Amino acid sequence: MKQFNGFFGCTKCYQPGESLKTKNNGTVHVYPYKIYNAEGPLRDHSRYHKDLLKCLESGNVFRGVMGPCILNELKYYYPIEGTMIDYMHTILEGVVRKLTEYWFDEKFSRENFSLRPYLTSINNNLKEIRVPKFIPRVPREINSIKYWKASEYLAFILYYALPLFRNRMKLNQINHLINLIISIEYLLKKFVDKTFLGSIQILLKDFMIGMSEIYGAHSMLSGIHELVHLTRDIKNIGNLNDFNCFQFENFNRELLRLVKSKSSLGIGLINSFESIKLSSFLNFKENSEGFSAKSQNKYNIKLNINQNLIDKDEKKNIDALFLSKSYSVIKYCKINGIFYSSLFYKKTKRCDFCIEFGSKFGLIKYFVTDNIDTYAVCKTLSKLHNPFYNPRIPDLKSSMNICLQTQSIFIAPVKDLEKCAFIEANNTIYVSNMNVSHLFN
Ligand SMILES: [Zn+2]
């Protein structure tokens, strides 16, 4: 197939796209949003074969088909219907990366949509943010954006964009962005509820329409266009997270890391490949929580907190939890492979103490354990409101809530907690219960 930057470059439909002139005398290939047939005319297996025949007969590219592909020899492979759009390349390294360019790149600094005037304050916010271990990397400044990995674009759009842009970005611009953020959140959940796909399609279409209105006709690149085909792919093939290139990228990185000498690159690559195969066979994978297991007893001796620090009322409630009345108060723990810390635990740049229990959010003050049961004593975070939704689909809100810290306490078994992201920016607390640990395991 033709590449995305040529006419008929979309593998899902027959929209040819348009070539637009750029300011520096170049061209860019765009796909304007077609209000009356946004998704079509669709390609399918039989049309693809007819196009392929025409291409072979004439020896020329026909409607984007450049020639046969070796995968066509597979008996049950339908290249059009069976090839999933890869969200890592299309959304994260395509749409989100381009948006960050519009917001922060100097060449757009005179545009209405630029956030350059806030660059320093946004960088300062990013430096302060402490993220839970389920986010693979701690946030880096915008200045290092050219080194960002796909997972950093994901973290930026899911966790940092709304807190950092609220009150900085123009209202129509942030409302437009919310459509994309909610769509990504829902489509990347551990269990995708397919009854929402119709509503997600409306959000994605609103996002596409708004794109040319806010960022101009040149912004309608192939990545933006491909969003229109996303929900159909999910219905027909499966979830975004089941078909993506993250694992191949990780594999490539591992491979390069293991090549030590540049002079014998070929031999190095073969040896690395063998080592990776062996290590995956032995299941030698680092725990995603990055925390080695220790015996429960050892922890307690090392992490005991003076019980005098416990508030009297809290102590009364805690005493009622344990029959023996003999328990330890500890600063962190690891239950079912998940690491939790507390407000008492200072030796980390991560924030693993913000949790959801039922419909409540909280910050873990400390843990109490009798080595059989472990409970978290939490400060309640009261949910103030969630302004991040499209008024056309008010039931589909972002996972990001604006919260207030209170003095009220609740106690919950650690095994029933869900970890959340806690983002503090410009004197406001944001909590997102979107957990992405399943995306990186
Ligand atoms: Zn298309």
Residues whose N, C-alpha, C, O or C-beta is under 5 A from the ligand:
A	BS01	ZN	C10 K12 C13 E39
